[in-house]
Amino acid sequence: MQWELIGSGAALLTMFGFVPQIFKIYRTESVEDVSLLMLLQFFVGIFLWLLYGIHIQDKIVIVSNVVSFITLVVAIGLYFKYRKNRSRKEK
């Protein structure tokens, strides 16, 4: 039981780890300091963790990685949206 609490706490922290970055991108409409490679690396890593969680049928691993996956999809979407805006402003 104690390890489930630790796992749940870790899941909560990592699930929402990209939310502050998403808010910053949205607020500033800038992705100048955001690495696309880092976002894509985490995207693949989270996807693999999700597959692993499904394989071992661990609800904490599954739910935390689904939420993390969604936040990364949002972050990557904003990256491409505001990267296009930046190139328009430069012209």
DSSP file (Angstrom, degrees, kcal/mol; ACC not computed):
  #  RESIDUE AA STRUCTURE BP1 BP2  ACC     N-H-->O    O-->H-N    N-H-->O    O-->H-N    TCO  KAPPA ALPHA  PHI   PSI    X-CA   Y-CA   Z-CA
    1    1 A M     >        0   0    0      0, 0.0     4,-1.6     0, 0.0     3,-0.2   0.000 360.0 360.0 360.0 -43.2    0.0    0.0    0.0
    2    2 A Q  H  >  +     0   0    0      1,-0.2     4,-1.9     2,-0.2     5,-0.1   0.887 360.0  51.8 -62.3 -38.9    2.8    2.5    0.9
    3    3 A W  H  > S+     0   0    0      1,-0.2     4,-2.7     2,-0.2    -1,-0.2   0.813 104.1  57.5 -69.1 -29.3    4.5    1.9   -2.5
    4    4 A E  H  > S+     0   0    0     -3,-0.2     4,-2.6     2,-0.2    -1,-0.2   0.884 106.4  49.7 -65.8 -37.4    1.2    2.6   -4.3
    5    5 A L  H  X S+     0   0    0     -4,-1.6     4,-2.5     2,-0.2    -2,-0.2   0.909 112.0  47.3 -65.9 -42.0    1.1    6.0   -2.6
    6    6 A I  H  X S+     0   0    0     -4,-1.9     4,-2.6     2,-0.2    -2,-0.2   0.928 113.8  48.2 -64.2 -44.7    4.7    6.7   -3.6
    7    7 A G  H  X S+     0   0    0     -4,-2.7     4,-2.4     1,-0.2    -2,-0.2   0.893 111.8  49.6 -62.3 -40.6    3.9    5.6   -7.2
    8    8 A S  H  X S+     0   0    0     -4,-2.6     4,-2.4     2,-0.2    -2,-0.2   0.898 111.1  49.4 -65.5 -41.0    0.7    7.8   -7.2
    9    9 A G  H  X S+     0   0    0     -4,-2.5     4,-2.1     2,-0.2    -2,-0.2   0.923 112.4  47.4 -63.5 -44.4    2.7   10.8   -6.0
   10   10 A A  H  X S+     0   0    0     -4,-2.6     4,-2.4     1,-0.2     5,-0.2   0.905 111.3  52.1 -62.6 -41.4    5.4   10.3   -8.6
   11   11 A A  H  X S+     0   0    0     -4,-2.4     4,-3.0     1,-0.2     5,-0.2   0.914 108.1  50.8 -62.3 -43.9    2.7    9.8  -11.3
   12   12 A L  H  X S+     0   0    0     -4,-2.4     4,-1.4     1,-0.2    -1,-0.2   0.914 111.6  47.9 -60.8 -43.1    1.0   13.1  -10.3
   13   13 A L  H  < S+     0   0    0     -4,-2.1    -1,-0.2     1,-0.2    -2,-0.2   0.914 118.2  39.3 -65.8 -42.2    4.2   15.0  -10.5
   14   14 A T  H >< S+     0   0    0     -4,-2.4     3,-1.2     1,-0.2     4,-0.3   0.836 107.6  62.8 -79.3 -31.3    5.2   13.6  -13.8
   15   15 A M  H 3< S+     0   0    0     -4,-3.0     3,-0.3     1,-0.3    -1,-0.2   0.902 115.5  31.9 -57.5 -40.9    1.7   13.7  -15.3
   16   16 A F  T >< S+     0   0    0     -4,-1.4     3,-0.9    -5,-0.2    -1,-0.3   0.156  85.5 111.8-106.3  18.6    1.6   17.5  -15.0
   17   17 A G  T <  S+     0   0    0     -3,-1.2     4,-0.3     1,-0.2    -1,-0.2   0.796  82.0  44.2 -62.4 -30.7    5.3   18.2  -15.5
   18   18 A F  T 3> S+     0   0    0     -3,-0.3     4,-2.5    -4,-0.3    -1,-0.2   0.522  88.1  90.2 -93.8  -5.2    4.7   19.8  -18.9
   19   19 A V  H <> S+     0   0    0     -3,-0.9     4,-2.5     1,-0.2     5,-0.2   0.913  85.9  50.7 -60.6 -44.4    1.7   21.9  -17.9
   20   20 A P  H  > S+     0   0    0      0, 0.0     4,-2.1     0, 0.0    -1,-0.2   0.898 111.7  49.1 -60.1 -37.0    3.8   24.9  -16.7
   21   21 A Q  H  > S+     0   0    0     -4,-0.3     4,-2.7     2,-0.2    -2,-0.2   0.896 109.7  51.7 -67.0 -39.7    5.6   24.8  -20.1
   22   22 A I  H  X S+     0   0    0     -4,-2.5     4,-2.6     2,-0.2     5,-0.2   0.930 110.3  48.4 -61.5 -45.9    2.3   24.7  -21.9
   23   23 A F  H  X S+     0   0    0     -4,-2.5     4,-2.8     1,-0.2     5,-0.2   0.898 112.1  49.5 -61.6 -40.3    1.0   27.7  -20.0
   24   24 A K  H  X S+     0   0    0     -4,-2.1     4,-2.6    -5,-0.2     6,-0.3   0.923 111.7  47.5 -66.4 -43.8    4.2   29.6  -20.8
   25   25 A I  H  X>S+     0   0    0     -4,-2.7     4,-2.0     1,-0.2     5,-0.7   0.939 115.8  45.5 -60.6 -46.4    4.1   28.8  -24.5
   26   26 A Y  H  <5S+     0   0    0     -4,-2.6    -2,-0.2    -5,-0.2    -1,-0.2   0.911 115.6  46.1 -64.0 -43.6    0.4   29.8  -24.6
   27   27 A R  H  <5S+     0   0    0     -4,-2.8    -2,-0.2    -5,-0.2    -1,-0.2   0.905 124.1  31.6 -67.9 -43.0    0.9   33.0  -22.6
   28   28 A T  H  <5S-     0   0    0     -4,-2.6    -1,-0.2    -5,-0.2    -2,-0.2   0.622  92.4-139.4 -91.4 -14.0    4.0   34.2  -24.5
   29   29 A E  T  <5 +     0   0    0     -4,-2.0     2,-0.4    -5,-0.3    -3,-0.2   0.871  66.0 118.4  53.6  38.3    3.1   32.7  -27.9
   30   30 A S      < +     0   0    0     -5,-0.7    -1,-0.2    -6,-0.3    -2,-0.2  -0.996  42.8 175.2-138.3 138.5    6.8   31.7  -28.2
   31   31 A V    >   +     0   0    0     -2,-0.4     3,-1.8    51,-0.2    -1,-0.1   0.042  46.7 122.5-123.0  22.1    8.6   28.5  -28.5
   32   32 A E  T 3  S+     0   0    0      1,-0.3    -1,-0.1     3,-0.0    51,-0.0   0.849  80.8  36.6 -55.2 -39.8   12.0   30.1  -28.9
   33   33 A D  T 3  S+     0   0    0     -3,-0.1     2,-0.5     2,-0.1    -1,-0.3   0.212  96.3 102.0-101.2  14.8   13.5   28.3  -25.9
   34   34 A V    <   -     0   0    0     -3,-1.8     2,-0.6    45,-0.1     3,-0.1  -0.863  65.6-138.4-104.5 131.2   11.7   25.0  -26.3
   35   35 A S     >  -     0   0    0     -2,-0.5     4,-1.9     1,-0.2     5,-0.1  -0.773   7.2-162.5 -90.2 118.3   13.5   22.0  -27.9
   36   36 A L  H  > S+     0   0    0     -2,-0.6     4,-2.8     1,-0.2     5,-0.2   0.894  93.5  57.0 -63.7 -39.3   11.4   20.0  -30.3
   37   37 A L  H  > S+     0   0    0      1,-0.2     4,-2.4     2,-0.2    -1,-0.2   0.901 106.1  49.7 -59.1 -41.5   13.8   17.1  -30.0
   38   38 A M  H  > S+     0   0    0      2,-0.2     4,-2.4     1,-0.2    -1,-0.2   0.923 111.3  49.0 -63.5 -44.2   13.2   17.0  -26.2
   39   39 A L  H  X S+     0   0    0     -4,-1.9     4,-2.3     1,-0.2    -2,-0.2   0.923 113.4  46.4 -61.4 -43.8    9.4   17.1  -26.7
   40   40 A L  H  X S+     0   0    0     -4,-2.8     4,-2.4     2,-0.2    -1,-0.2   0.875 110.5  53.2 -68.0 -36.8    9.6   14.2  -29.2
   41   41 A Q  H  X S+     0   0    0     -4,-2.4     4,-2.5    -5,-0.2    -2,-0.2   0.934 112.5  43.9 -62.9 -45.9   12.0   12.2  -27.0
   42   42 A F  H  X S+     0   0    0     -4,-2.4     4,-3.3     2,-0.2     5,-0.3   0.886 110.2  57.4 -65.3 -38.1    9.6   12.5  -24.1
   43   43 A F  H  X S+     0   0    0     -4,-2.3     4,-2.2    -5,-0.2    -2,-0.2   0.937 111.3  41.4 -56.7 -50.0    6.6   11.7  -26.4
   44   44 A V  H  X S+     0   0    0     -4,-2.4     4,-2.5     2,-0.2    -1,-0.2   0.916 115.5  51.2 -65.9 -43.4    8.2    8.4  -27.5
   45   45 A G  H  X S+     0   0    0     -4,-2.5     4,-2.3     1,-0.2    -2,-0.2   0.917 111.3  46.7 -60.8 -44.6    9.3    7.6  -24.0
   46   46 A I  H  X S+     0   0    0     -4,-3.3     4,-2.5     2,-0.2    -1,-0.2   0.901 111.1  52.7 -64.5 -40.9    5.8    8.2  -22.5
   47   47 A F  H  X S+     0   0    0     -4,-2.2     4,-2.4    -5,-0.3    -2,-0.2   0.917 110.2  47.8 -60.8 -43.0    4.3    6.1  -25.3
   48   48 A L  H  X S+     0   0    0     -4,-2.5     4,-2.4     2,-0.2    -2,-0.2   0.895 110.9  50.8 -66.1 -39.4    6.6    3.3  -24.5
   49   49 A W  H  X S+     0   0    0     -4,-2.3     4,-2.9     2,-0.2    -1,-0.2   0.893 109.0  52.8 -62.1 -39.0    5.8    3.6  -20.8
   50   50 A L  H  X S+     0   0    0     -4,-2.5     4,-2.4     2,-0.2    -2,-0.2   0.937 109.3  47.9 -62.2 -46.7    2.1    3.5  -21.7
   51   51 A L  H  X S+     0   0    0     -4,-2.4     4,-2.4     1,-0.2    -1,-0.2   0.911 112.6  49.7 -59.6 -41.6    2.6    0.3  -23.7
   52   52 A Y  H  X S+     0   0    0     -4,-2.4     4,-2.6     2,-0.2     5,-0.2   0.923 109.6  51.1 -62.6 -44.9    4.6   -1.2  -20.8
   53   53 A G  H  X>S+     0   0    0     -4,-2.9     5,-2.0     1,-0.2     4,-0.8   0.887 110.8  48.5 -60.6 -39.8    1.8   -0.2  -18.3
   54   54 A I  H  <5S+     0   0    0     -4,-2.4     3,-0.4     3,-0.2    -1,-0.2   0.916 110.5  52.1 -65.3 -42.1   -0.8   -1.9  -20.5
   55   55 A H  H  <5S+     0   0    0     -4,-2.4    -2,-0.2     1,-0.2    -1,-0.2   0.916 117.6  36.0 -60.8 -44.5    1.4   -5.0  -20.8
   56   56 A I  H  <5S-     0   0    0     -4,-2.6    -1,-0.2    -5,-0.1    -2,-0.2   0.489 106.9-128.5 -89.2  -1.7    1.8   -5.3  -17.0
   57   57 A Q  T  <5 +     0   0    0     -4,-0.8     2,-0.7    -3,-0.4    -3,-0.2   0.900  49.3 159.4  57.1  47.1   -1.8   -4.1  -16.4
   58   58 A D     >< -     0   0    0     -5,-2.0     4,-2.5     1,-0.2    -1,-0.2  -0.894  29.9-160.4-103.9 112.1   -0.8   -1.4  -13.9
   59   59 A K  H  > S+     0   0    0     -2,-0.7     4,-2.9     1,-0.2     5,-0.3   0.861  89.6  53.4 -62.0 -38.0   -3.5    1.3  -13.6
   60   60 A I  H  > S+     0   0    0      1,-0.2     4,-2.2     2,-0.2     5,-0.3   0.937 112.4  44.0 -63.8 -45.6   -1.1    3.9  -12.1
   61   61 A V  H  > S+     0   0    0      2,-0.2     4,-1.7     1,-0.2    -2,-0.2   0.905 116.3  48.0 -65.4 -41.4    1.4    3.5  -15.0
   62   62 A I  H  X S+     0   0    0     -4,-2.5     4,-2.2    -9,-0.2    -2,-0.2   0.967 115.2  41.9 -64.7 -54.1   -1.4    3.5  -17.6
   63   63 A V  H  X S+     0   0    0     -4,-2.9     4,-2.4     1,-0.2     5,-0.2   0.916 114.5  50.4 -63.3 -44.8   -3.3    6.6  -16.3
   64   64 A S  H  X S+     0   0    0     -4,-2.2     4,-2.2    -5,-0.3    -1,-0.2   0.881 113.8  45.4 -63.9 -36.0   -0.2    8.7  -15.6
   65   65 A N  H  X S+     0   0    0     -4,-1.7     4,-2.4    -5,-0.3    -1,-0.2   0.810 109.2  54.4 -79.8 -28.6    1.2    8.0  -19.0
   66   66 A V  H  X S+     0   0    0     -4,-2.2     4,-2.3     2,-0.2    -2,-0.2   0.944 113.1  43.8 -63.6 -46.7   -2.1    8.7  -20.8
   67   67 A V  H  X S+     0   0    0     -4,-2.4     4,-2.4     2,-0.2    -2,-0.2   0.928 115.2  48.3 -64.4 -44.6   -2.3   12.1  -19.1
   68   68 A S  H  X S+     0   0    0     -4,-2.2     4,-2.2    -5,-0.2    -1,-0.2   0.904 110.3  52.4 -61.1 -41.3    1.4   12.7  -19.8
   69   69 A F  H  X S+     0   0    0     -4,-2.4     4,-2.1     1,-0.2    -1,-0.2   0.910 109.6  49.1 -60.6 -44.0    0.9   11.7  -23.4
   70   70 A I  H  X S+     0   0    0     -4,-2.3     4,-2.2     2,-0.2    -2,-0.2   0.916 110.3  49.9 -64.0 -43.8   -2.0   14.1  -23.8
   71   71 A T  H  X S+     0   0    0     -4,-2.4     4,-2.5     1,-0.2    -1,-0.2   0.879 111.2  49.9 -65.0 -35.0   -0.1   17.0  -22.3
   72   72 A L  H  X S+     0   0    0     -4,-2.2     4,-2.8     2,-0.2     5,-0.2   0.874 107.5  53.4 -69.8 -36.1    2.8   16.3  -24.6
   73   73 A V  H  X S+     0   0    0     -4,-2.1     4,-2.4     2,-0.2    -2,-0.2   0.920 111.2  47.1 -61.5 -42.8    0.5   16.2  -27.6
   74   74 A V  H  X S+     0   0    0     -4,-2.2     4,-2.7     2,-0.2     5,-0.2   0.935 112.6  49.1 -62.8 -46.6   -0.8   19.7  -26.5
   75   75 A A  H  X S+     0   0    0     -4,-2.5     4,-2.1     1,-0.2    -2,-0.2   0.907 113.1  46.6 -61.2 -42.6    2.8   21.0  -26.1
   76   76 A I  H  X S+     0   0    0     -4,-2.8     4,-2.2     2,-0.2    -1,-0.2   0.897 111.5  52.0 -67.9 -39.6    3.9   19.7  -29.5
   77   77 A G  H  X S+     0   0    0     -4,-2.4     4,-2.3    -5,-0.2    -2,-0.2   0.926 111.6  46.2 -60.1 -45.4    0.8   21.1  -31.1
   78   78 A L  H  X S+     0   0    0     -4,-2.7     4,-2.8     2,-0.2     5,-0.3   0.863 107.8  58.6 -65.6 -35.1    1.5   24.5  -29.5
   79   79 A Y  H  X S+     0   0    0     -4,-2.1     4,-1.9    -5,-0.2    -2,-0.2   0.953 111.0  40.4 -58.0 -49.8    5.1   24.2  -30.6
   80   80 A F  H  X S+     0   0    0     -4,-2.2     4,-1.6     2,-0.2    -2,-0.2   0.869 114.7  53.2 -69.7 -35.3    4.1   23.9  -34.3
   81   81 A K  H  X S+     0   0    0     -4,-2.3     4,-1.3    -5,-0.2    -2,-0.2   0.953 117.4  35.5 -62.6 -49.3    1.4   26.6  -34.0
   82   82 A Y  H  X S+     0   0    0     -4,-2.8     4,-1.9     2,-0.2   -51,-0.2   0.688 110.1  62.2 -85.0 -17.7    3.7   29.2  -32.5
   83   83 A R  H  X S+     0   0    0     -4,-1.9     4,-1.9    -5,-0.3    -1,-0.2   0.895 106.1  48.2 -67.9 -39.4    6.8   28.2  -34.5
   84   84 A K  H  X S+     0   0    0     -4,-1.6     4,-1.8     1,-0.2    -2,-0.2   0.889 109.7  52.5 -65.2 -40.0    4.8   29.1  -37.6
   85   85 A N  H  X S+     0   0    0     -4,-1.3     4,-2.1     1,-0.2    -2,-0.2   0.895 107.3  52.7 -62.2 -39.5    3.8   32.4  -36.0
   86   86 A R  H  X S+     0   0    0     -4,-1.9     4,-1.7     1,-0.2    -1,-0.2   0.911 108.0  49.4 -64.5 -42.4    7.4   33.2  -35.3
   87   87 A S  H  X S+     0   0    0     -4,-1.9     4,-0.8     1,-0.2    -1,-0.2   0.845 110.3  52.0 -69.0 -30.1    8.5   32.6  -38.9
   88   88 A R  H  < S+     0   0    0     -4,-1.8     3,-0.5     1,-0.2    -1,-0.2   0.894 108.2  51.0 -68.3 -39.4    5.6   34.9  -40.1
   89   89 A K  H  < S+     0   0    0     -4,-2.1    -2,-0.2     1,-0.2    -1,-0.2   0.827 105.3  56.9 -67.4 -31.1    6.7   37.6  -37.7
   90   90 A E  H  <        0   0    0     -4,-1.7    -1,-0.2     1,-0.2    -2,-0.2   0.766 360.0 360.0 -72.2 -24.1   10.3   37.4  -39.1
   91   91 A K     <        0   0    0     -4,-0.8    -1,-0.2    -3,-0.5    -2,-0.2   0.474 360.0 360.0 -80.1 360.0    9.1   38.0  -42.7
